[in-house]
Amino acid sequence: MSLSIAGLSKTYANGVKALDDVSLDLPVGMFGLLGPNGAGKSTLMRTLATLQEADTGTATLGAIDVLRDKEEVRRTLGYLPQEFGLSPRARAHDLLDTFAILKGITARTERRDLCEALLRKTNLWEHRRKRVGGFSGGMKRRFGIAVALLGDPKLIIVDEPTAGLDPAERSRFHNLLSELGSDAVVLLSTHIVEDVANLCEQVAILDQGRIQLVGTPLELCDQLGPRLFSKTMSMEERRALPESMPVISTWLRYGQHEVRVVADAAPDGFEAAQATLEDVYFAVTAGRWAGVA
Ligand code: ADP
């Protein structure tokens, strides 16, 4: 089972081309989607989640035509949006049970066992009688996973999962997510590049509606490595750098500026740097990937 997207395009009524001929193959496992605000990530995810229409293109999940057989997709889809309206007064167990009914799991015993298994898996069993309105950000996120996992989905779409989570909750959430990828296609969209590097076997960078780059995080870092250089300097030196310097990012570290550039050879005073997926991301979105691979 894999998800194959080919030639997907979408222009909104206001003329914005949110998706421009997007093609991607997502095997079983975790696939990361990165891109700046406005890149088209939500449009892509909402289209795959059958929540909106594309203008042209195809998407197939195994034998399912994702864009046409919407009912069938919904039966095998787990969708975890950034925020989802939970009835704040509902108790966790009752709410999960309701979602299970909506998912078509009508047999009472099956539903009871499933809800218990999911609440245990997401560490919410002891909180099952609490109202979800009182849940912390991390608990809400984990509850979202429980909902997304109802019905044993083969396609799981997760939008910006760790916003607002403290480090412990984030790590717990990551561990849960990494379990999902074992027998489903998981598409994870986030602004946190490091999360994608840690969790995903493959990553795509979307910018201005186009897929700019696809690969494994390691492969992409290896490609960039030989062309990445850095130098730590004062603010004055940073300001004095010529416009032509191919800077991809500047980091403040202990009051100094670490400037990273992509070039054929080290500019004066710069040294070879260890490439991270973040460098890959900045190189692509700064338009400096050309020439790397
Ligand atoms: P991302 O999730 O990467 O931030 P989106 O898919 O939300 O990107 O948006 C892509 C582009 O489409 C943006 O320029 C956005 O303003 C525009 N857009 C998104 N939704 C709509 C809409 N319903 N109507 C018009 N333009 C939209």
Residues whose N, C-alpha, C, O or C-beta is under 5 A from the ligand:
A	BS01	ADP	Y12 N14 V16 A18 P36 N37 G38 A39 G40 K41 S42 T43
